[in-house]
Amino acid sequence: MSTSPRAPLRASRPAPGELRLGMVVFDRQCDLAAEIVGFAGPMVRVVRPTGLHWQTHRVTLRPATPYEERQLTALAALHRTRLKGR
């Protein structure tokens, strides 16, 4: 039996202080990545580059992976291109 202290396990949900405006997160309930645009108590307002926006509980959010962040950036570029009519 080992007596060395173990590192605490990280919770799968972000702590309330970890979420901030402009942060890209993944909503597990909607299965979508989005950017945080506001807070209202336990709810978080998020938006996608296409204009889709919704509110969700902060416990359903996790920080986006680099891959999900790149997907959101690519979606924004595609949306801008389509709005130009190309």
C-alpha positions in Angstrom: 0.0 0.0 0.0 1.4 3.4 -1.0 1.4 6.3 1.4 2.1 8.9 -1.3 -0.6 11.5 -1.8 -2.5 11.3 -5.1 -3.3 14.2 -7.3 -7.0 15.1 -7.0 -9.2 14.0 -9.9 -10.4 16.8 -12.1 -14.1 17.1 -12.4 -15.6 16.7 -15.8 -17.5 20.0 -15.4 -15.8 23.3 -15.3 -15.9 25.2 -12.0 -18.0 28.4 -12.2 -14.9 30.5 -12.3 -13.5 28.7 -15.3 -16.2 30.0 -17.7 -15.6 33.5 -19.1 -17.0 35.7 -21.8 -15.6 34.9 -25.3 -14.6 31.4 -24.3 -15.4 28.6 -26.8 -17.3 25.8 -25.1 -19.0 22.5 -26.1 -22.6 22.1 -25.0 -23.1 18.4 -24.3 -26.8 18.7 -24.3 -27.0 20.2 -27.8 -23.8 18.5 -29.0 -22.5 21.8 -30.4 -19.6 24.1 -29.9 -20.3 27.8 -29.3 -18.9 31.0 -27.8 -20.1 32.4 -24.4 -21.8 35.8 -24.7 -23.4 36.2 -21.3 -24.4 34.8 -17.9 -27.7 34.8 -16.1 -27.5 33.0 -12.8 -26.9 29.3 -13.4 -27.6 29.8 -17.1 -25.1 30.7 -19.8 -25.9 32.4 -23.1 -24.0 31.0 -26.1 -23.9 31.8 -29.8 -22.6 30.1 -32.9 -21.1 32.1 -35.9 -24.3 31.5 -37.9 -26.4 33.5 -35.3 -27.9 30.5 -33.6 -28.0 31.3 -29.9 -29.4 29.6 -26.8 -29.2 29.4 -23.1 -28.0 26.4 -21.2 -27.1 25.3 -17.7 -23.4 25.8 -17.0 -23.1 22.1 -15.9 -23.7 21.0 -19.5 -20.7 23.0 -20.8 -17.1 22.0 -21.0 -14.2 23.8 -22.5 -13.9 23.1 -26.3 -11.0 21.1 -27.6 -8.6 22.7 -30.0 -10.3 20.7 -32.8 -13.7 22.0 -31.9 -12.4 25.6 -31.8 -11.0 25.1 -35.3 -14.3 23.8 -36.4 -16.1 26.9 -35.1 -13.5 29.1 -36.8 -14.0 27.3 -40.1 -17.8 27.6 -39.7 -17.5 31.3 -39.2 -15.3 31.7 -42.4 -17.8 29.6 -44.4 -20.8 31.6 -43.1 -19.0 34.9 -44.0 -18.3 33.6 -47.5 -21.9 32.4 -48.1 -23.2 35.8 -46.9 -21.1 37.4 -49.6 -22.8 35.2 -52.2 -19.8 33.2 -53.3 
